[in-house]
């Protein structure tokens, strides 16, 4: 497959996933309220301004992690229900292009969710975010989102044809995505100044998140086809 047709496939897959979301509005009507309710429940459970300010970054990324699995699982459930993924594979489509398309569509949805969750956390938990912290927060969030999207897409594709995939996917994703959760939380803590952390402490975590995103994105594009075939 030529680079032009591969790029067209990536755009087509991404546009299809985003069009499905636009029509169903599952992100805004179900997943976003679920994530915000999770933050509110943690706020009630961890009653105390100091505790909430310290744990806010971890709460945001826990909500992100759970929400990403719901989004990607639904994306592949649609493909499995109508046999679209099998049809692409039988037709000889470039599965790496399918991976990149679904990867990018998931990133777009997660970034929208991130903005809502971070703003919600800042408002609910009374976080004072400065410009230097904002730069770290944006860059680390983008890197973490790319890595989380890659891991979720890889394992959702692998589990798409397996019975009990709803319970299998979290078991596959959570251990592998733990570096993203840790790195994104530590970077956000430095950006928010939680627990006396300073912005400079967050930049090494950005490096970890970037390496993770690159390895799993390009590794996922190579492994996605064989995993689907199996």
N, C-alpha and C positions, 0 to 999 in steps of 0.2 A: 504494500500500500504506500502510495507516494505521500510526501509530507503535507501536500495540499489537501488530499482526501482525508488524511489522518486528522488534520486540524478541523476539517469540516465535520468529521465524526465527533470530535470532542465538543465542538460548539452545538451540534445537534443533540447530543446526550444531555449536556448541561442545560440547554434551553428547554428540553422536554421535562426534565425534573423540576426546573423552576416554574414552568407553565402549569404543571400538575399542582404544585404548591400554591400558585397564584389562584387557581380555580378552587381548590379545596380549602385553602386558608387554615390548614391544620396548625401551622406554625403560630399564627396569631391568635387563633381561637382555642387551641388546646395546649400546645407545648409551652408557649410563653406564659400563660396563666399558671401552668404547673410549676415552672421554674420560679416564678415570682412568689407563689404560695409557699414553695420550699424555703425561700429566703425569709418570708414572714414567720413561718413556723420555727425556724432556727432562732429568729429574733426573740420570740416568746420563750423558747426553751433555754436560751443563753441570756437570761435577763441580767443586763449589766452593761453599761456603756463601754467600759474598758475591755471587757471580754468580747463584745461584738466588734469593736474596732480592730482588735487583734485577730479575730477569726474571720472577718469579712472576706478577705481574698480566698481563703479556702472554701468558704460557703459558695462563693460565686462559681468557682471552678468545679466543685462537686455538682452543682446544678447544671453546669455546662456539660460535664461528662455524661450524666444521666440523660440529659436532653438529646445529646448527639446520638446516643444509641437508639433512642426512639425515632429520631428523624431518619437515620440511615436504614434502620430496620424496616420502616414503612416504605422507603424508597425501593428497596429490593423486594419487598412483599408485592408491590405493584408489578415489578418485572416478572416475578415468579408466577403470579396469578394468571397473567395472560400469555406466558411462555415467551415473552419478548427477549429475555436474556438467552434462552436456548436457541431461539431463531437467529439471533445475531451470531452466536457461536457456530451454528450449522452453516450459516451463510458465509463463513470465513471472515467475519469482521475483525478488525484489529482490536483485541480485548484491552490492550494497553490504552487505546483511545477511549474506550468505554470507561476504564478506570479514571482517566484524567477528567472526563466529563462529569462523572458522578462526584469525584473529589472536589472539583471546583464548585459544583452546585451546592454541595454540603458546606463548603467554606462560606459561601454567600449567606446561607441561612444561619449558620452559627455566628457570623459576625453581627448580623441583625440582632440575634438573641443576646450576644455579648453586650452590645451597646445598651440594651434595655436593662440587663442585669447589673451592669456596672453603675449606670445612672441610678438604678433602684437602690443599690447598696450604698452609694454615696449619700443619697437622700435619707434612707432609713437609718443608717448607722452613723450619720454625721461625720463623714470623712472629709478632711481638708486636703484637696489634691492640688499640688502646685504644678507649674509648667514643666519643670524638669521631671517630675514624677509622671506627668501625662505622656511625655515622649517615651519613657521607659514602658509605661503601661500599654501604649498603642503598639509599639514594636514587639514586645513580648507576647501580647495577645494575638497578634497576627501569626507569629511563629508557632505559638502553641496551637492555634486553630488549624494551621496547615498540618502539623504533626498528628493532632487528634483526628482530623478528617481522613488522613491517609490510613491510620490504624483502623478506624471504624469502617472505611470502605473495603479494605482488604478482608477483614474478618466477616463483615456482613455478606460479602460475595461468597466467601467460603461456606458460611452457614446457610446461605439462601436455599440450598437444595436438601438440607438436613432436617429430619423430623425433630421437633422440639427446639427450633432455632431461636424462639423467643427467650428461652432460658439459657441457651448455649452462648449466645452472643455476649452477654455481660461477663460470663466466665472467661471468654477468650480476650475481650478487649480490656477489662479492668487491670489485669496484671501488667500487660504490655504498655498501657497508657499511663501507668503510675509515674514514670519520669516526667510526663507532660504535666500531670497534676501537681507534682512536687515543684518542678521548675516554674510553672506559671504562678503558683501560689507564692513562692518565695519572691519572684520578681514583682508581683502585685503588692506584697507586703512592703517591699522597699519603695515602690512607687507611692503607696499610701502613707508611708512613714509609720506603719503599724509596729507596736512594740519597741519603738525607738530606732527602728531600722532607717538607714539612709539610702538615698537613690543609688549611690555607687555600689552598694552591695548587691544590687539587682542585675547589673550588666553581665557578670559571669553566668548567671542563670539564662540570660538571653542567648548566650553562646551555646549552652546545652540544648535549649529548645530549637535553635536553628539547625544544629547537627542532627537532632532527632527528626526534624521535619524533612530535611534533605534525604536522609537515609531511608526513611519509610515511604516517602513519596516516590522516589525513583525505584527503590526496591519493590514497592507495591505495584508499580506499573509493569515490572518484569514478572512478578509472581502471580498477578491477578489472573491471567489466562490459564496457566496450569492449575491453579486452585479451582477455578470454575469448571474446568474439564474433569477434575477429580470428583 
